[in-house]
Amino acid sequence: MFWQQKARVKWLQEGDKNSKFFQLTTMVRRRRNKIEGLFDEQGKLCSDAETMRNIAAKYFEDLFAYHRSDDSRFVIPYLFPQLSRSETSWMQRDVTNVEVKTAVFGIGSLKAPGADGYPSIFYQKHWGLCANEVCSFIQSIFSSVLHKFKNSKGRKGFFAWKIDLSKAYDRLNWNFIEHVLYEANFPDSMVKIIMECVTSTSFQVCVNGELSTTFRAGRGLRQGDPLSPYLFVLCMEKLSHLINSAIEVGEWKPVRASGSGPYISHFFFADDLILFSEANTHQASILKQCLEVFCVLSGQTVNFDKSLIFCSPNVGNDLAGDISRLCGSVLTKNMGKYLGMPLIHSRITKHTYASIVDKVQGRLAGWKCNTLSIAGRLTLIQSVTSSIAIYALQTAKLPNSIWSSLDKLNRYFLWGDCNGKKKVHLIRWDMICKPKEFGGLGIKSTTHMNQAMLAKASWRLIQRENGLWSRVLQKKYLKHGNLLTNGYKKPHRCSSTWRSILFGAELVKKGIIWRIGHGNSIKFWTDHWLKNGPLINLARTTENIDFNISVRDSWTNGGWNISFLEQFFEEDIINKILSMPVGFAGGDDDKIIWSGTSNGHFSVKSAYLSLFDEENADFCWKFLWRLCMPPKLKIFFWLIVQGKLLTNAERMKRRSTRDEFCPICHLDWVGWLAANGHCSMKCYGEGFQFPINPTKIIIESATEWFLSQEKKNVVNEQASVALKWLKPANGWVKLNVDGARSNLHGNIGAGGVIRDQFGNWINGFLAHFGHGEVLEAEAWGMRLGLKLAADIGMDKVVVECDSKVLVNLVNNGVDELCPLKTVIDYCLHLQAGFSECIISHVFREVNTVADALSRCNLLLRLVPSTLSNLLHRSLVFC
């Protein structure tokens, strides 16, 4: 249990229990972390265990001790937005049972809340028994604490200054934290609860596994506490207030990235600070003065020796030297890293990001690949090494050599290459990097992941987010257009950041699509509004084409002009066009959306998947990876299905052997298959028949494994509930709608039926919409059903649909980028026309009539004979 709690990567949960690996890891970690000796205040090296604990405890006790300073002469402006009365009331309300349960279930199952506490899995498994006691205990704690509180007292150069705060979390004064909370208008009770959490901290120092005596802190925030980052950011915001105040009165002169761009004065991310200003000695003194005021009030200390100053090239050496001496920090031409990433001053080379390769290499070197199965190595790659470079992949386009190096390290580790010994690589790396549903192992390709990550930044820029970074780039590079403007050319001189954005934009351009609203903003021939691409590339002829017409110009009588479409397109393209909703937008704007997701919003996952050519996932692979068995067995079956199991025949292809015959039965692979697996030596046992179908191998093997591992668990019998169609109330009618899609051709259709309070047929409909997805068909079905009910004069309508996604979209509203917004908005418009209209979800078993109608292709006004039985069967239990 102890080592299971310690394991950072949950191999045990994944089923690859390699105890030798865990033992080696523990031994290496213990040796690496052992402290052999410490220097005392006199500089004497001490190796005695008790003396070392005392030295360590004394150091941290001094660090966390409160140091009084004269801060009465300094005042920072009050610039926090004030909390509203409703917000403060919400913060003062009692803790609810739901909040207590959420907190308990949010703790890791095997992580104990305290040194002598039970792991939270105990409370989670037995919550039904102990919920009342736990909730009452927590609420009593809050009540007791509150009671105690109530009864107690161009031409101008610029320079950037990268600030290093010494022990930023540990030096923050508690009275400053309390002052900031009150200034932000937190209620008294909440401030006192927070400060009780902050000031009740005590510490022990662990030296070589042994704890020192306990000591209490007098300042600082406890790192690792979920509350600490929020408090620290609030306190650092006061420095931002001080800077903004200096800018408003004209003392601080910020810089611009372009002539019309926004001013930039500082970047803060927790304790990572960079200050910007015009380059002169007066500005340097203003910056240092602001820092000194903040440090006196907050208790922070700037390490000027580790802080760096970077001056723009148009700043003279003498002036740069004066600024450096005044600030007390050294000049540099390379500011190193900010938030873990290098600050780029020149062209990106492989040396710029070599540290990432070194970090991955160092991590792999600490793992003993020969003690892990291929499934264990795969888990490590996916959970550890692949994530090391993720942050860098979001910030810049890495050099090709870095891509290759990272993939090479992962590839060698996966196949077990170590100690200079190269193993057989059975599958191509590009196949391994494919998603699992496409036949790969799901390892992320560094190249593809880099472009998908940068595509997210490009998408945010296209959506014109109002962040500082977006405004800076738009003013500098997009003064007269956007990334989607036809003919946009990359500037001759641009930053590495902008080149990275353009690299991601290449992928975004392939995945965006127009969502049709009023249709006036979309060019019919050249814009990408159909999933197949611009229609100019799909037309069978380009004669007599007017490139200036909009999508709206191709509509007639509230729908598509079919005679116009038939002039230029084949039937399959026309069917896809007919599935697009038109003619009832109600003035809604045309929108650019992302085609890879159902909600129209960009996601890195969908962008990454779009870089692979496969259109549909193979059922065989989905079935394999969903099997309930250890990952190493799944990998074994994966190799079988790929046809890459390392048999003698496979080894002979790779020139690893000259003999492809079985060493037992002396048959080659072809001969063995011809004999149906029978041979005199019975390699695989009596009566074994080799299955040709790989799926059969998986199913039989998985079944055998599952049955052998099956345990006799006591399953609580659940009462079955009979599903039936329910009649509407008196004066109401019920509309059942459904949509369907042909898996063979991709055609979609919808159907529905309106019935009265006795279950009698009033009216019905069905329709065909060309090619599309199931959710589109469901939405069309609801739209047509509501339109039919309105046309025949229905007043009170209950609408039932078996698509929970669609029902939630209609009842909860849709996002601006949702591809189905046009159809759903029209459904809401129709719903508002009834005196009462309820839209709800039902199971498919009670929606059989509408389901059958959605698969037909005729408009119905009488009950068809083929549906009579279904109609009456649904009334049997009413």
Beta strands, then each sheet from edge to edge (+ up, - down):
strand 1: 38-39
strand 2: 45-46
strand 3: 158-164
strand 4: 202-203
strand 5: 206-207
strand 6: 210-211
strand 7: 215-216
strand 8: 255-256
strand 9: 263-264
strand 10: 266-269
strand 11: 272-278
strand 12: 308-311
strand 13: 330-331
strand 14: 337-338
strand 15: 341-342
strand 16: 512-515
strand 17: 555-556
strand 18: 559-560
strand 19: 591-594
strand 20: 733-741
strand 21: 747-755
strand 22: 761-771
strand 23: 796-801
strand 24: 836-841
sheet 1: 1+ 2-
sheet 2: 10+ 11- 3+ 12- 13-
sheet 3: 4+ 7-
sheet 4: 5+ 6-
sheet 5: 8+ 9-
sheet 6: 14+ 15-
sheet 7: 16+ 19-
sheet 8: 17+ 18-
sheet 9: 22+ 21- 20+ 23+ 24+
end
